[in-house]
Amino acid sequence: MRIVLTGPPGAGKGTQAALLAERLAIPHISTGDLFRAHKDQGTELGRQVESIMREGGLVPDEITIAMAAERMQQPDALDGFLLDGFPRNIAQSEALDAMLRDWGHKLDAVLDLEVPEDEVVRRIAGRRTCRKDNKHIFAVPNNPPRREGVCDLCGGELYQREDDREETVRKRLAVYHEETEPIIDYYRAQGLVVTISALGTVPQVTQRAMAALPERDA
C-alpha cells in the first residue's frame, strides 16, 4: 500500500505515521529523516541541504524530490510506503505522480488528518522541550511533567522553543494553508483523499485511520 499522510502542524502526523507504518508493515518515509540522514552521511544532496539550511533558505523542490525518489526505490519500499512530509506542494505532488507512473505504481490513499486551528495552536504552544537533549517533549497540559519545568526523564530544564510560540505556530499554519493544503484538493480530484478527525487519543486516531483506509489487495 502506498499512502501520503498530510495535515496541519500539530495534527500528530509523525506519531500516526510511525504507528500506521508498523501496522501496515511498510516503511515510514519522512522528509525530515531523509534530510538528516543525507547530512549525517555527507552525501552531495546532504551537503546541498546543509548549506541551504545554514543560510536560512528553503530546500528546493528538486532536492526534496530527488531524496524521496531515491528512498522510495530502496528494496524495503518496493511493495509500499507511507510518505510523511512529502509531497508538500502541488509541484511535488505532480512529480510524485509522474515517478509512480514511470515505476508502474500508483497511490492507494491520501490520509488527511483534520484538526481545528485553535486546537493546533493549543497543542503546539503547550509543548515544552528538555533543554538538556532537545528530544524529550512534554505536552502541557495534556501530559505535564511531574514537576513543573523539569524533565521527568533526565531532570533537565523544560523550555518553550521559538518554533512552538503561538505567533510562530500561526505563521506555520499560514504557510501550510498556502502551500500544502492545496494538495488535498489536487488528490481529492483523483478520488484518493480520506479525511479523519485527529482529535482524541493516539489509539483512537490510529483506529480511525486504519478503518478508513481502502482494503489491501490479497
SETI-441152 format. One record per atom (N, C-alpha, C): residue in three letters; x, y negated, z. Coordinates in steps of 0.2 Angstrom, whole numbers. Example, Ala and Ser with C-alpha at 12.3 -4.5 7.8 and 13.67 -1.06 7.14 Angstrom:
# SETI-441152
+---------+-------+-------+-------+
: residuo :     X :     Y :     Z :
+---------+-------+-------+-------+
:     ala :    66 :    28 :    39 :
:     ala :    62 :    22 :    39 :
:     ala :    66 :    16 :    39 :
:     ser :    64 :    11 :    35 :
:     ser :    68 :     5 :    36 :
:     ser :    64 :     0 :    39 :
+---------+-------+-------+-------+
END
This chain:
# SETI-441152
+---------+-------+-------+-------+
: residuo :     X :     Y :     Z :
+---------+-------+-------+-------+
:     met :     4 :     6 :     0 :
:     met :     0 :     0 :     0 :
:     met :     4 :    -6 :     0 :
:     arg :     3 :   -11 :    -4 :
:     arg :     6 :   -17 :    -5 :
:     arg :     2 :   -23 :    -2 :
:     ile :     4 :   -26 :     3 :
:     ile :     0 :   -31 :     6 :
:     ile :     4 :   -38 :     7 :
:     val :     0 :   -43 :     6 :
:     val :     3 :   -50 :     8 :
:     val :    -1 :   -52 :    14 :
:     leu :     3 :   -54 :    19 :
:     leu :     0 :   -57 :    26 :
:     leu :     0 :   -64 :    26 :
:     thr :    -5 :   -68 :    27 :
:     thr :    -5 :   -75 :    27 :
:     thr :    -9 :   -78 :    32 :
:     gly :    -9 :   -84 :    34 :
:     gly :   -12 :   -88 :    39 :
:     gly :    -8 :   -94 :    42 :
:     pro :   -11 :   -98 :    45 :
:     pro :    -8 :  -104 :    48 :
:     pro :    -2 :  -102 :    53 :
:     pro :     2 :  -107 :    55 :
:     pro :     7 :  -106 :    60 :
:     pro :     3 :  -104 :    66 :
:     gly :     5 :  -100 :    71 :
:     gly :     2 :   -98 :    77 :
:     gly :    -4 :   -93 :    76 :
:     ala :    -5 :   -90 :    70 :
:     ala :   -10 :   -85 :    69 :
:     ala :    -8 :   -79 :    72 :
:     gly :    -2 :   -78 :    73 :
:     gly :     1 :   -71 :    76 :
:     gly :     3 :   -67 :    70 :
:     lys :     5 :   -70 :    64 :
:     lys :     7 :   -66 :    59 :
:     lys :    13 :   -61 :    60 :
:     gly :    18 :   -64 :    64 :
:     gly :    24 :   -59 :    65 :
:     gly :    22 :   -53 :    69 :
:     thr :    18 :   -54 :    74 :
:     thr :    16 :   -49 :    79 :
:     thr :    12 :   -44 :    75 :
:     gln :     7 :   -46 :    71 :
:     gln :     2 :   -42 :    67 :
:     gln :     6 :   -38 :    62 :
:     ala :    11 :   -42 :    58 :
:     ala :    14 :   -39 :    53 :
:     ala :    18 :   -33 :    55 :
:     ala :    22 :   -33 :    61 :
:     ala :    25 :   -28 :    64 :
:     ala :    21 :   -22 :    65 :
:     leu :    15 :   -23 :    69 :
:     leu :    10 :   -18 :    71 :
:     leu :     7 :   -15 :    65 :
:     leu :     5 :   -18 :    60 :
:     leu :     2 :   -16 :    54 :
:     leu :     7 :   -12 :    50 :
:     ala :    13 :   -14 :    49 :
:     ala :    18 :   -10 :    45 :
:     ala :    19 :    -4 :    48 :
:     glu :    19 :    -4 :    55 :
:     glu :    20 :     3 :    58 :
:     glu :    15 :     8 :    57 :
:     arg :     9 :     5 :    58 :
:     arg :     3 :     9 :    57 :
:     arg :     2 :    12 :    50 :
:     leu :     4 :     8 :    45 :
:     leu :     4 :    10 :    38 :
:     leu :    10 :    13 :    35 :
:     ala :    15 :    14 :    39 :
:     ala :    21 :    17 :    38 :
:     ala :    24 :    14 :    31 :
:     ile :    24 :     7 :    31 :
:     ile :    28 :     3 :    26 :
:     ile :    32 :    -2 :    29 :
:     pro :    37 :    -4 :    26 :
:     pro :    42 :    -9 :    29 :
:     pro :    39 :   -16 :    29 :
:     his :    40 :   -20 :    35 :
:     his :    38 :   -26 :    36 :
:     his :    44 :   -31 :    33 :
:     ile :    42 :   -35 :    28 :
:     ile :    47 :   -39 :    24 :
:     ile :    46 :   -46 :    26 :
:     ser :    50 :   -49 :    30 :
:     ser :    49 :   -56 :    32 :
:     ser :    54 :   -60 :    29 :
:     thr :    52 :   -66 :    26 :
:     thr :    57 :   -70 :    23 :
:     thr :    62 :   -73 :    28 :
:     gly :    60 :   -74 :    34 :
:     gly :    64 :   -77 :    39 :
:     gly :    70 :   -72 :    41 :
:     asp :    68 :   -65 :    41 :
:     asp :    73 :   -60 :    42 :
:     asp :    78 :   -59 :    36 :
:     leu :    75 :   -60 :    30 :
:     leu :    79 :   -60 :    24 :
:     leu :    84 :   -65 :    24 :
:     phe :    82 :   -71 :    26 :
:     phe :    87 :   -77 :    26 :
:     phe :    93 :   -76 :    31 :
:     arg :    91 :   -73 :    37 :
:     arg :    96 :   -72 :    42 :
:     arg :   100 :   -66 :    40 :
:     ala :    98 :   -61 :    37 :
:     ala :   102 :   -55 :    35 :
:     ala :   107 :   -57 :    30 :
:     his :   105 :   -61 :    25 :
:     his :   109 :   -63 :    20 :
:     his :   115 :   -68 :    23 :
:     lys :   113 :   -72 :    27 :
:     lys :   118 :   -77 :    30 :
:     lys :   123 :   -73 :    34 :
:     asp :   120 :   -68 :    38 :
:     asp :   125 :   -64 :    43 :
:     asp :   129 :   -60 :    38 :
:     gln :   127 :   -57 :    33 :
:     gln :   131 :   -53 :    28 :
:     gln :   136 :   -57 :    24 :
:     gly :   135 :   -64 :    24 :
:     gly :   139 :   -68 :    20 :
:     gly :   138 :   -67 :    12 :
:     thr :   132 :   -65 :    10 :
:     thr :   131 :   -64 :     3 :
:     thr :   131 :   -71 :    -1 :
:     glu :   131 :   -71 :    -7 :
:     glu :   131 :   -78 :   -11 :
:     glu :   124 :   -81 :   -10 :
:     leu :   119 :   -77 :   -10 :
:     leu :   112 :   -80 :    -8 :
:     leu :   112 :   -83 :    -1 :
:     gly :   115 :   -79 :     4 :
:     gly :   115 :   -81 :    11 :
:     gly :   119 :   -88 :    11 :
:     arg :   125 :   -88 :     8 :
:     arg :   129 :   -95 :     8 :
:     arg :   125 :  -101 :     5 :
:     gln :   121 :   -99 :     0 :
:     gln :   117 :  -105 :    -3 :
:     gln :   112 :  -107 :     2 :
:     val :   109 :  -102 :     6 :
:     val :   103 :  -104 :    11 :
:     val :   106 :  -108 :    16 :
:     glu :   112 :  -105 :    19 :
:     glu :   115 :  -109 :    25 :
:     glu :   117 :  -116 :    23 :
:     ser :   120 :  -117 :    17 :
:     ser :   122 :  -124 :    15 :
:     ser :   115 :  -128 :    15 :
:     ile :   110 :  -126 :    12 :
:     ile :   104 :  -130 :    11 :
:     ile :   101 :  -131 :    18 :
:     met :   101 :  -126 :    22 :
:     met :    98 :  -127 :    29 :
:     met :   102 :  -132 :    33 :
:     arg :   108 :  -131 :    32 :
:     arg :   113 :  -136 :    36 :
:     arg :   112 :  -143 :    35 :
:     glu :   110 :  -144 :    28 :
:     glu :   108 :  -151 :    26 :
:     glu :   101 :  -153 :    27 :
:     gly :    97 :  -149 :    30 :
:     gly :    90 :  -150 :    32 :
:     gly :    86 :  -149 :    26 :
:     gly :    88 :  -146 :    21 :
:     gly :    83 :  -145 :    15 :
:     gly :    79 :  -139 :    15 :
:     leu :    75 :  -138 :    10 :
:     leu :    70 :  -133 :    10 :
:     leu :    74 :  -128 :     5 :
:     val :    73 :  -121 :     7 :
:     val :    76 :  -116 :     2 :
:     val :    72 :  -116 :    -4 :
:     pro :    75 :  -117 :   -10 :
:     pro :    71 :  -117 :   -17 :
:     pro :    68 :  -110 :   -18 :
:     asp :    62 :  -111 :   -22 :
:     asp :    58 :  -105 :   -23 :
:     asp :    63 :  -100 :   -27 :
:     glu :    67 :  -102 :   -31 :
:     glu :    71 :   -96 :   -35 :
:     glu :    75 :   -92 :   -30 :
:     ile :    78 :   -95 :   -25 :
:     ile :    82 :   -91 :   -20 :
:     ile :    77 :   -87 :   -16 :
:     thr :    72 :   -89 :   -13 :
:     thr :    67 :   -85 :    -9 :
:     thr :    65 :   -79 :   -14 :
:     ile :    63 :   -81 :   -20 :
:     ile :    60 :   -76 :   -24 :
:     ile :    66 :   -70 :   -26 :
:     ala :    72 :   -72 :   -27 :
:     ala :    77 :   -68 :   -28 :
:     ala :    78 :   -63 :   -22 :
:     met :    78 :   -66 :   -16 :
:     met :    79 :   -62 :   -10 :
:     met :    73 :   -57 :    -9 :
:     ala :    67 :   -59 :   -10 :
:     ala :    61 :   -55 :    -9 :
:     ala :    62 :   -49 :   -14 :
:     ala :    63 :   -51 :   -21 :
:     ala :    64 :   -46 :   -26 :
:     ala :    69 :   -40 :   -24 :
:     glu :    74 :   -42 :   -22 :
:     glu :    80 :   -38 :   -20 :
:     glu :    77 :   -33 :   -15 :
:     arg :    74 :   -36 :   -10 :
:     arg :    72 :   -32 :    -4 :
:     arg :    66 :   -27 :    -6 :
:     met :    61 :   -29 :   -10 :
:     met :    56 :   -25 :   -12 :
:     met :    58 :   -19 :   -17 :
:     gln :    64 :   -20 :   -20 :
:     gln :    66 :   -14 :   -24 :
:     gln :    71 :    -9 :   -20 :
:     gln :    71 :   -10 :   -13 :
:     gln :    75 :    -5 :   -10 :
:     gln :    71 :     1 :    -9 :
:     pro :    74 :     7 :    -8 :
:     pro :    71 :    13 :    -8 :
:     pro :    65 :    14 :    -3 :
:     asp :    66 :    11 :     3 :
:     asp :    60 :    11 :     8 :
:     asp :    54 :     7 :     6 :
:     ala :    55 :     3 :     1 :
:     ala :    49 :    -1 :    -1 :
:     ala :    46 :     1 :    -7 :
:     leu :    48 :     6 :   -10 :
:     leu :    46 :     8 :   -17 :
:     leu :    38 :    10 :   -17 :
:     asp :    36 :    13 :   -11 :
:     asp :    29 :    15 :   -11 :
:     asp :    25 :    10 :    -7 :
:     gly :    27 :     5 :    -5 :
:     gly :    23 :     0 :    -2 :
:     gly :    27 :    -5 :     3 :
:     phe :    24 :   -10 :     5 :
:     phe :    27 :   -15 :     9 :
:     phe :    22 :   -20 :    12 :
:     leu :    24 :   -24 :    17 :
:     leu :    19 :   -29 :    20 :
:     leu :    24 :   -35 :    20 :
:     leu :    22 :   -40 :    16 :
:     leu :    25 :   -47 :    15 :
:     leu :    23 :   -52 :    20 :
:     asp :    28 :   -55 :    24 :
:     asp :    26 :   -60 :    29 :
:     asp :    30 :   -66 :    27 :
:     gly :    27 :   -71 :    25 :
:     gly :    31 :   -77 :    24 :
:     gly :    32 :   -78 :    17 :
:     phe :    30 :   -73 :    13 :
:     phe :    31 :   -74 :     5 :
:     phe :    25 :   -70 :     2 :
:     pro :    22 :   -73 :    -3 :
:     pro :    23 :   -80 :    -6 :
:     pro :    21 :   -85 :    -1 :
:     arg :    24 :   -91 :    -2 :
:     arg :    22 :   -97 :     2 :
:     arg :    19 :  -102 :    -2 :
:     asn :    19 :  -102 :    -9 :
:     asn :    15 :  -107 :   -13 :
:     asn :    13 :  -103 :   -19 :
:     ile :    10 :  -107 :   -24 :
:     ile :     7 :  -104 :   -30 :
:     ile :    13 :  -102 :   -34 :
:     ala :    18 :  -105 :   -35 :
:     ala :    24 :  -103 :   -39 :
:     ala :    27 :   -97 :   -37 :
:     gln :    27 :   -96 :   -30 :
:     gln :    30 :   -89 :   -28 :
:     gln :    25 :   -84 :   -29 :
:     ser :    18 :   -85 :   -28 :
:     ser :    13 :   -80 :   -30 :
:     ser :    13 :   -78 :   -37 :
:     glu :    14 :   -83 :   -41 :
:     glu :    14 :   -81 :   -49 :
:     glu :    21 :   -77 :   -50 :
:     ala :    26 :   -78 :   -47 :
:     ala :    32 :   -74 :   -48 :
:     ala :    31 :   -67 :   -45 :
:     leu :    28 :   -67 :   -39 :
:     leu :    27 :   -60 :   -36 :
:     leu :    22 :   -56 :   -41 :
:     asp :    17 :   -59 :   -44 :
:     asp :    13 :   -55 :   -48 :
:     asp :    17 :   -53 :   -54 :
:     ala :    21 :   -57 :   -57 :
:     ala :    25 :   -55 :   -63 :
:     ala :    30 :   -50 :   -61 :
:     met :    33 :   -50 :   -56 :
:     met :    38 :   -45 :   -54 :
:     met :    34 :   -38 :   -53 :
:     leu :    28 :   -38 :   -50 :
:     leu :    25 :   -32 :   -49 :
:     leu :    22 :   -29 :   -55 :
:     arg :    20 :   -33 :   -60 :
:     arg :    18 :   -31 :   -66 :
:     arg :    24 :   -27 :   -70 :
:     asp :    30 :   -31 :   -69 :
:     asp :    36 :   -28 :   -73 :
:     asp :    38 :   -21 :   -70 :
:     trp :    36 :   -20 :   -63 :
:     trp :    38 :   -14 :   -60 :
:     trp :    32 :    -9 :   -60 :
:     gly :    27 :   -11 :   -63 :
:     gly :    21 :    -6 :   -64 :
:     gly :    17 :    -5 :   -58 :
:     his :    17 :   -11 :   -53 :
:     his :    13 :   -10 :   -47 :
:     his :     8 :   -16 :   -47 :
:     lys :     5 :   -17 :   -41 :
:     lys :     0 :   -22 :   -40 :
:     lys :    -1 :   -23 :   -33 :
:     leu :    -3 :   -29 :   -31 :
:     leu :    -5 :   -30 :   -24 :
:     leu :   -12 :   -26 :   -22 :
:     asp :   -12 :   -23 :   -16 :
:     asp :   -18 :   -20 :   -14 :
:     asp :   -23 :   -25 :   -10 :
:     ala :   -20 :   -29 :    -6 :
:     ala :   -24 :   -34 :    -2 :
:     ala :   -20 :   -40 :     0 :
:     val :   -23 :   -46 :     1 :
:     val :   -20 :   -52 :     4 :
:     val :   -24 :   -53 :    10 :
:     leu :   -21 :   -51 :    16 :
:     leu :   -24 :   -52 :    23 :
:     leu :   -23 :   -59 :    26 :
:     asp :   -29 :   -62 :    26 :
:     asp :   -29 :   -69 :    29 :
:     asp :   -31 :   -69 :    36 :
:     leu :   -26 :   -71 :    40 :
:     leu :   -28 :   -72 :    47 :
:     leu :   -31 :   -79 :    49 :
:     glu :   -37 :   -79 :    51 :
:     glu :   -40 :   -85 :    52 :
:     glu :   -41 :   -87 :    59 :
:     val :   -39 :   -93 :    60 :
:     val :   -39 :   -96 :    67 :
:     val :   -41 :  -103 :    67 :
:     pro :   -45 :  -106 :    71 :
:     pro :   -46 :  -113 :    71 :
:     pro :   -40 :  -117 :    73 :
:     glu :   -40 :  -123 :    70 :
:     glu :   -34 :  -128 :    70 :
:     glu :   -33 :  -129 :    78 :
:     asp :   -38 :  -131 :    81 :
:     asp :   -37 :  -133 :    88 :
:     asp :   -34 :  -127 :    92 :
:     glu :   -35 :  -121 :    91 :
:     glu :   -33 :  -115 :    94 :
:     glu :   -25 :  -114 :    92 :
:     val :   -24 :  -116 :    86 :
:     val :   -17 :  -115 :    83 :
:     val :   -12 :  -120 :    88 :
:     val :   -15 :  -126 :    88 :
:     val :   -11 :  -131 :    92 :
:     val :   -10 :  -129 :    99 :
:     arg :   -16 :  -127 :   102 :
:     arg :   -16 :  -124 :   109 :
:     arg :   -11 :  -119 :   110 :
:     arg :   -11 :  -114 :   105 :
:     arg :    -6 :  -108 :   106 :
:     arg :     1 :  -110 :   106 :
:     ile :     3 :  -114 :   100 :
:     ile :    10 :  -116 :    99 :
:     ile :    12 :  -121 :   104 :
:     ala :     8 :  -126 :   106 :
:     ala :    10 :  -131 :   111 :
:     ala :    11 :  -128 :   118 :
:     gly :     8 :  -122 :   119 :
:     gly :     8 :  -119 :   125 :
:     gly :    14 :  -115 :   126 :
:     arg :    18 :  -114 :   121 :
:     arg :    24 :  -109 :   121 :
:     arg :    30 :  -112 :   125 :
:     arg :    33 :  -108 :   129 :
:     arg :    39 :  -110 :   132 :
:     arg :    45 :  -105 :   131 :
:     thr :    50 :  -107 :   129 :
:     thr :    56 :  -103 :   127 :
:     thr :    62 :  -103 :   132 :
:     cys :    65 :   -97 :   133 :
:     cys :    70 :   -97 :   138 :
:     cys :    76 :  -100 :   135 :
:     arg :    79 :  -105 :   139 :
:     arg :    85 :  -109 :   136 :
:     arg :    91 :  -105 :   136 :
:     lys :    91 :   -99 :   140 :
:     lys :    97 :   -95 :   140 :
:     lys :    99 :   -92 :   134 :
:     asp :    93 :   -89 :   130 :
:     asp :    95 :   -85 :   124 :
:     asp :    90 :   -87 :   118 :
:     asn :    85 :   -91 :   120 :
:     asn :    81 :   -94 :   114 :
:     asn :    77 :   -88 :   111 :
:     lys :    76 :   -82 :   115 :
:     lys :    72 :   -77 :   112 :
:     lys :    66 :   -75 :   116 :
:     his :    67 :   -76 :   123 :
:     his :    61 :   -74 :   127 :
:     his :    56 :   -80 :   127 :
:     ile :    50 :   -78 :   125 :
:     ile :    45 :   -84 :   124 :
:     ile :    39 :   -82 :   129 :
:     phe :    36 :   -87 :   132 :
:     phe :    30 :   -86 :   136 :
:     phe :    25 :   -91 :   133 :
:     ala :    19 :   -88 :   133 :
:     ala :    13 :   -92 :   130 :
:     ala :     9 :   -94 :   136 :
:     val :    10 :  -100 :   138 :
:     val :     6 :  -103 :   144 :
:     val :     0 :  -107 :   140 :
:     pro :    -6 :  -106 :   143 :
:     pro :    -7 :  -102 :   150 :
:     pro :    -9 :   -95 :   149 :
:     asn :   -10 :   -92 :   143 :
:     asn :   -12 :   -85 :   142 :
:     asn :    -7 :   -80 :   146 :
:     asn :    -1 :   -81 :   145 :
:     asn :     4 :   -77 :   148 :
:     asn :    10 :   -80 :   151 :
:     pro :     8 :   -84 :   157 :
:     pro :    13 :   -88 :   160 :
:     pro :    18 :   -84 :   164 :
:     pro :    24 :   -87 :   165 :
:     pro :    29 :   -83 :   169 :
:     pro :    27 :   -83 :   176 :
:     arg :    30 :   -78 :   180 :
:     arg :    28 :   -78 :   187 :
:     arg :    30 :   -84 :   191 :
:     arg :    35 :   -87 :   189 :
:     arg :    37 :   -94 :   192 :
:     arg :    37 :   -99 :   187 :
:     glu :    34 :  -104 :   188 :
:     glu :    34 :  -110 :   183 :
:     glu :    40 :  -112 :   181 :
:     gly :    42 :  -112 :   174 :
:     gly :    48 :  -115 :   172 :
:     gly :    54 :  -110 :   172 :
:     val :    53 :  -104 :   174 :
:     val :    58 :   -99 :   175 :
:     val :    56 :   -93 :   171 :
:     cys :    61 :   -90 :   167 :
:     cys :    60 :   -84 :   163 :
:     cys :    60 :   -78 :   168 :
:     asp :    55 :   -74 :   167 :
:     asp :    54 :   -68 :   171 :
:     asp :    60 :   -63 :   169 :
:     leu :    63 :   -63 :   163 :
:     leu :    67 :   -58 :   161 :
:     leu :    74 :   -59 :   163 :
:     cys :    76 :   -66 :   163 :
:     cys :    83 :   -67 :   165 :
:     cys :    85 :   -73 :   169 :
:     gly :    79 :   -76 :   171 :
:     gly :    80 :   -81 :   176 :
:     gly :    82 :   -88 :   173 :
:     gly :    82 :   -88 :   166 :
:     gly :    84 :   -94 :   163 :
:     gly :    78 :  -100 :   163 :
:     glu :    80 :  -106 :   162 :
:     glu :    75 :  -111 :   162 :
:     glu :    71 :  -111 :   156 :
:     leu :    65 :  -112 :   157 :
:     leu :    60 :  -112 :   151 :
:     leu :    59 :  -119 :   149 :
:     tyr :    59 :  -120 :   142 :
:     tyr :    58 :  -127 :   140 :
:     tyr :    53 :  -127 :   133 :
:     gln :    51 :  -132 :   131 :
:     gln :    47 :  -133 :   125 :
:     gln :    51 :  -135 :   119 :
:     arg :    52 :  -131 :   114 :
:     arg :    56 :  -133 :   108 :
:     arg :    52 :  -138 :   105 :
:     glu :    56 :  -142 :   101 :
:     glu :    54 :  -148 :    97 :
:     glu :    49 :  -145 :    92 :
:     asp :    50 :  -140 :    89 :
:     asp :    45 :  -137 :    84 :
:     asp :    38 :  -135 :    87 :
:     asp :    38 :  -134 :    94 :
:     asp :    32 :  -132 :    97 :
:     asp :    28 :  -138 :   100 :
:     arg :    30 :  -144 :   100 :
:     arg :    27 :  -150 :   102 :
:     arg :    21 :  -152 :    97 :
:     glu :    15 :  -154 :   101 :
:     glu :     9 :  -155 :    97 :
:     glu :    10 :  -159 :    90 :
:     glu :    13 :  -164 :    91 :
:     glu :    14 :  -168 :    84 :
:     glu :    18 :  -164 :    79 :
:     thr :    23 :  -160 :    81 :
:     thr :    26 :  -156 :    76 :
:     thr :    22 :  -151 :    73 :
:     val :    18 :  -148 :    78 :
:     val :    13 :  -142 :    76 :
:     val :     8 :  -145 :    70 :
:     arg :     6 :  -151 :    72 :
:     arg :     1 :  -154 :    67 :
:     arg :     4 :  -155 :    60 :
:     lys :    10 :  -157 :    60 :
:     lys :    14 :  -158 :    54 :
:     lys :    15 :  -152 :    50 :
:     arg :    16 :  -147 :    54 :
:     arg :    17 :  -140 :    51 :
:     arg :    11 :  -138 :    48 :
:     leu :     5 :  -139 :    51 :
:     leu :    -1 :  -137 :    49 :
:     leu :    -3 :  -141 :    42 :
:     ala :    -1 :  -147 :    42 :
:     ala :    -2 :  -151 :    36 :
:     ala :     2 :  -148 :    30 :
:     val :     8 :  -146 :    31 :
:     val :    12 :  -143 :    26 :
:     val :     8 :  -136 :    24 :
:     tyr :     6 :  -132 :    29 :
:     tyr :     3 :  -126 :    27 :
:     tyr :    -3 :  -127 :    23 :
:     his :    -8 :  -132 :    25 :
:     his :   -14 :  -134 :    21 :
:     his :   -12 :  -136 :    14 :
:     glu :    -7 :  -140 :    13 :
:     glu :    -5 :  -142 :     6 :
:     glu :    -1 :  -137 :     2 :
:     glu :     3 :  -133 :     5 :
:     glu :     7 :  -129 :     1 :
:     glu :     5 :  -122 :     1 :
:     thr :     3 :  -119 :     6 :
:     thr :     2 :  -112 :     7 :
:     thr :    -5 :  -110 :     6 :
:     glu :   -10 :  -114 :     9 :
:     glu :   -17 :  -112 :     9 :
:     glu :   -19 :  -111 :     2 :
:     pro :   -17 :  -115 :    -3 :
:     pro :   -20 :  -114 :   -10 :
:     pro :   -19 :  -106 :   -12 :
:     ile :   -14 :  -103 :   -10 :
:     ile :   -13 :   -96 :   -12 :
:     ile :   -19 :   -91 :   -10 :
:     ile :   -23 :   -93 :    -5 :
:     ile :   -29 :   -89 :    -3 :
:     ile :   -34 :   -90 :    -9 :
:     asp :   -35 :   -96 :   -12 :
:     asp :   -40 :   -96 :   -17 :
:     asp :   -37 :   -93 :   -24 :
:     tyr :   -30 :   -93 :   -24 :
:     tyr :   -27 :   -90 :   -30 :
:     tyr :   -28 :   -82 :   -30 :
:     tyr :   -28 :   -79 :   -24 :
:     tyr :   -29 :   -72 :   -24 :
:     tyr :   -36 :   -70 :   -23 :
:     arg :   -40 :   -75 :   -20 :
:     arg :   -47 :   -74 :   -20 :
:     arg :   -50 :   -73 :   -27 :
:     ala :   -47 :   -77 :   -32 :
:     ala :   -50 :   -76 :   -39 :
:     ala :   -48 :   -69 :   -41 :
:     gln :   -43 :   -66 :   -38 :
:     gln :   -42 :   -59 :   -41 :
:     gln :   -45 :   -54 :   -36 :
:     gly :   -49 :   -56 :   -32 :
:     gly :   -53 :   -51 :   -28 :
:     gly :   -49 :   -48 :   -22 :
:     leu :   -43 :   -51 :   -20 :
:     leu :   -39 :   -47 :   -16 :
:     leu :   -39 :   -50 :    -9 :
:     val :   -42 :   -55 :    -7 :
:     val :   -42 :   -58 :    -1 :
:     val :   -47 :   -55 :     4 :
:     val :   -44 :   -53 :    10 :
:     val :   -48 :   -50 :    16 :
:     val :   -46 :   -55 :    22 :
:     thr :   -52 :   -58 :    24 :
:     thr :   -51 :   -63 :    29 :
:     thr :   -53 :   -60 :    36 :
:     ile :   -49 :   -61 :    41 :
:     ile :   -52 :   -58 :    48 :
:     ile :   -50 :   -63 :    53 :
:     ser :   -54 :   -63 :    58 :
:     ser :   -53 :   -68 :    64 :
:     ser :   -46 :   -66 :    68 :
:     ala :   -42 :   -71 :    69 :
:     ala :   -36 :   -69 :    73 :
:     ala :   -37 :   -71 :    80 :
:     leu :   -43 :   -72 :    82 :
:     leu :   -45 :   -73 :    89 :
:     leu :   -46 :   -67 :    93 :
:     gly :   -44 :   -67 :    99 :
:     gly :   -45 :   -61 :   103 :
:     gly :   -38 :   -58 :   105 :
:     thr :   -38 :   -52 :   108 :
:     thr :   -32 :   -49 :   110 :
:     thr :   -28 :   -46 :   104 :
:     val :   -21 :   -45 :   105 :
:     val :   -17 :   -42 :    99 :
:     val :   -20 :   -36 :    97 :
:     pro :   -22 :   -31 :   101 :
:     pro :   -25 :   -24 :    98 :
:     pro :   -32 :   -26 :    95 :
:     gln :   -36 :   -30 :    97 :
:     gln :   -42 :   -32 :    93 :
:     gln :   -41 :   -34 :    86 :
:     val :   -36 :   -39 :    86 :
:     val :   -35 :   -41 :    79 :
:     val :   -32 :   -36 :    74 :
:     thr :   -27 :   -32 :    77 :
:     thr :   -24 :   -26 :    73 :
:     thr :   -30 :   -22 :    71 :
:     gln :   -35 :   -20 :    75 :
:     gln :   -40 :   -15 :    74 :
:     gln :   -44 :   -18 :    68 :
:     arg :   -46 :   -25 :    69 :
:     arg :   -50 :   -28 :    63 :
:     arg :   -46 :   -28 :    57 :
:     ala :   -40 :   -29 :    57 :
:     ala :   -36 :   -29 :    51 :
:     ala :   -36 :   -22 :    47 :
:     met :   -35 :   -17 :    51 :
:     met :   -35 :   -10 :    49 :
:     met :   -41 :    -8 :    46 :
:     ala :   -47 :   -10 :    49 :
:     ala :   -53 :    -9 :    47 :
:     ala :   -55 :   -12 :    40 :
:     ala :   -52 :   -18 :    39 :
:     ala :   -54 :   -22 :    34 :
:     ala :   -50 :   -21 :    27 :
:     leu :   -44 :   -17 :    28 :
:     leu :   -40 :   -16 :    23 :
:     leu :   -43 :   -10 :    18 :
:     pro :   -42 :   -11 :    12 :
:     pro :   -45 :    -6 :     7 :
:     pro :   -42 :     1 :     9 :
:     glu :   -46 :     6 :     7 :
:     glu :   -44 :    13 :     8 :
:     glu :   -38 :    15 :     4 :
:     arg :   -33 :    18 :     7 :
:     arg :   -27 :    20 :     3 :
:     arg :   -29 :    26 :    -1 :
:     asp :   -25 :    26 :    -7 :
:     asp :   -26 :    32 :   -11 :
:     asp :   -23 :    38 :    -8 :
:     ala :   -26 :    44 :    -9 :
:     ala :   -24 :    50 :    -6 :
:     ala :   -17 :    52 :    -9 :
+---------+-------+-------+-------+
END
